[in-house]
Amino acid sequence: MQDSGTVFADACQSLCISIRSSRKPLTPAPVALPLVQVVKGRDGYIIGSRGEITLVANAVNERPGALWGGNGLKAGRLLDSFLQREVAYSKAPDAMVWKAAAAAAAAMRLDGADLRRMNDYLAVALLARAGFAGVKDSALPHPFPAPTRRSSNPVAVAREKAKAGSRG
């Protein structure tokens, strides 16, 4: 005959295992996320809507929750700090990162495929930071058709011409 302590412990074990095994897994709800992009317009580079994407979080959200003054970082340096996972990665809100991207795009005179690629991958990085890891650039909405030319940036155009000349 078993002692009452063993009977009690066996019952606790059995009931606790039953509770644990009966729990339904947590399924995060899908979230509709508005997206933005840097757009080249008549008056320069602006932040414009890109539509929205509905996703289920699959990683820890690392977006900052407090206001941040930028710590003296401006445009390109802030964007570098974000992309290299330095202070701006953990402190800069999305809007500040996009503003820095617009300034960097203006300084580099990005357009066409170069601007679209920067927009695509910055959106992917910001989504990953927000807990939506694994989103590919091809899954993002594109409100504008893909550019038909590579770029009108003078440096990029010269590079493309040099490549084409060396092939022929």
Number of C-alpha atoms within 10 A of each C-alpha: 4 6 7 9 9 10 12 11 11 12 12 12 12 11 12 12 11 11 10 9 10 9 8 7 7 6 8 10 10 11 13 11 12 11 16 18 24 25 20 19 9 7 6 12 22 19 16 13 13 19 14 15 14 12 17 14 19 13 13 12 14 15 18 16 10 9 9 13 10 15 11 7 15 16 20 17 14 25 26 19 18 21 16 11 12 13 16 24 23 16 20 24 18 20 11 19 24 24 20 22 26 26 20 19 24 17 12 14 18 24 22 16 16 19 23 19 14 17 21 20 15 21 22 21 19 22 22 20 20 18 17 19 19 13 15 12 16 9 10 18 13 15 9 8 6 10 13 8 10 14 18 15 15 12 11 14 14 12 12 14 10 11 11 10 9 8 6 5
